[in-house]
């Protein structure tokens, strides 16, 4: 069965619209400006983000397995301070104070 085009769906759906785009999916990739013209206001890419995370985790685990630590991939890692900021450690610790 043929998948509906995001262009055809956009013409029939009320505002606002969300589209799930990713490389290798059934929905053809459409440029962001064109999607905006069609009324799409939110583009999500969870598959691409998951696949990127999987690749990064594999590379890090391979380095740890091979070398005993992640030193070989340290340039690709977020700093510890950045990690703390992103996961909002200070905010969570303040809740318990």
C-alpha positions in Angstrom: 0.0 0.0 0.0 1.4 3.4 -1.0 2.0 5.9 1.9 0.3 9.2 1.7 2.4 12.2 0.8 3.1 14.8 3.5 1.9 17.4 0.9 -1.5 15.6 0.4 -1.9 15.0 4.1 -1.2 18.7 4.9 -3.9 19.8 2.5 -6.5 17.8 4.4 -5.5 18.3 8.0 -6.4 21.2 10.2 -3.7 23.4 11.8 -1.2 22.9 13.5 0.6 20.0 11.9 3.4 17.8 13.1 5.6 15.6 10.9 8.0 12.8 11.8 11.0 13.0 9.4 14.0 10.8 9.3 16.5 9.4 6.8 15.4 6.0 5.5 11.8 6.4 6.5 8.7 5.9 4.3 7.9 9.6 4.3 10.0 11.5 1.7 12.3 14.2 3.2 10.8 17.6 2.4 12.7 20.8 2.9 11.8 22.7 6.1 10.7 25.8 4.3 8.3 23.8 2.1 6.9 22.0 5.2 6.3 25.5 6.8 4.4 26.6 3.6 2.3 23.4 3.9 1.3 24.3 7.5 3.7 22.0 9.4 4.8 23.7 12.6 6.7 20.9 14.3 9.2 18.5 12.8 10.4 15.7 15.0 13.4 13.4 14.2 13.4 10.9 17.0 14.8 8.0 14.9 17.8 10.0 13.7 18.5 11.1 17.3 18.3 7.6 18.6 20.5 6.3 15.8 23.1 9.0 16.5 23.0 8.1 20.2 23.4 4.4 19.5 26.4 5.1 17.3 28.1 7.3 19.9 27.4 4.8 22.7 28.9 2.0 20.5 32.0 4.0 19.8 32.5 4.8 23.4 31.9 1.2 24.6 34.3 -0.1 21.9 37.0 2.3 23.2 36.4 1.3 26.8 36.5 -2.4 25.9 39.7 -2.0 23.8 41.6 0.5 26.0 40.0 0.2 29.4 38.8 3.8 29.3 37.1 6.4 27.0 40.2 8.5 26.4 40.3 7.7 22.7 36.9 9.3 22.2 37.1 12.1 24.7 36.9 14.9 22.1 33.4 13.6 21.1 32.2 13.7 24.7 30.3 16.5 26.4 32.3 18.0 29.2 31.2 16.9 32.7 30.1 20.5 33.4 27.9 20.5 30.3 26.4 17.1 31.3 25.6 18.5 34.8 23.9 21.6 33.2 21.9 19.5 30.7 20.6 17.0 33.2 20.0 19.9 35.7 21.8 18.2 38.6 22.0 21.4 40.7 18.2 22.0 40.4 17.5 18.4 41.5 19.9 18.7 44.4 18.3 21.9 45.5 14.9 20.2 45.8 16.3 17.9 48.5 17.8 20.8 50.5 
